[in-house]
Amino acid sequence: MRKVVVSASSLPAGRNMSSQIEYIERVGTYGADMYHLDVMDGEFTRYKTIDHAYIEQLREHSPLLFDAHLMVKNPEKIVDKYIKAGSDIISVHYEVFEDAESLIKVLRKIKKAKKMVGLAFDIDTDIKIVEQFLKYIDMVVILCVKVGKGGQPFNENALKKIKYVRSLDHDILIEVDGGINPATAQQCVKAGADILVSGAYIYNNDTFEAIQQLKGK
């Protein structure tokens, strides 16, 4: 049985710094293992959210692992800022790169900085593409919704993707993001996921109970 890790999404707390500080302290107190920093630039995604400056300030308020998910059009231009800001894991999106060479260059830069490397795939992207990048990454991020907006319903096609990645590599971390609640969490863990990113479910319910339920307790 794989250990279930809960990464609380920053998205519901919005762009107000005091709200982010309150939320990260609360989820840390009530059992979250990681803080998933949803970084959107308003170009790759419709909405714009927090950036590296938030990470720098939040780092002073929490010992949690910082899981930076860069939903941005040109990650190669800004990844250094997220390395320096205090991220522990940095994930970039496959879809924003023109070719494999440019993607591998960014993945190597993150690894050289001694950060964990994640590669994220939108729900509509063919997950079989991941095979050529496995040796460069520590974690595969499988979106269970369309990238860029919180509160969407879980897409069950994500379960097939989880199973496929797990069949390729027993040890690589698999993170799932979008539409995660106790029911979908259980499905994802059964399929082979390790890390559950949850935003709306944790934010809109009793924090402690929500996190424990996601962990199956």
ABEGO torsion letter per residue (X at the ends): XBBBBBBBBAAAAEABAAAAAAAAAAAAAAGBABBBBBBBAGAABABBBBBAAAAAAAAAABABBBBBBBBBABAAAAAAAAAAAGBABBBBBAAABABAAAAAAAAAAAAAAGBBBBBBBBAABBAAAAAAAAAABABBBBBABBBGBBGBBBBAAAAAAAAAAAAABAABBBBBBEGBBAAAAAAAAAAGBABBBBBAAAAABBAAAAAAAAAGX
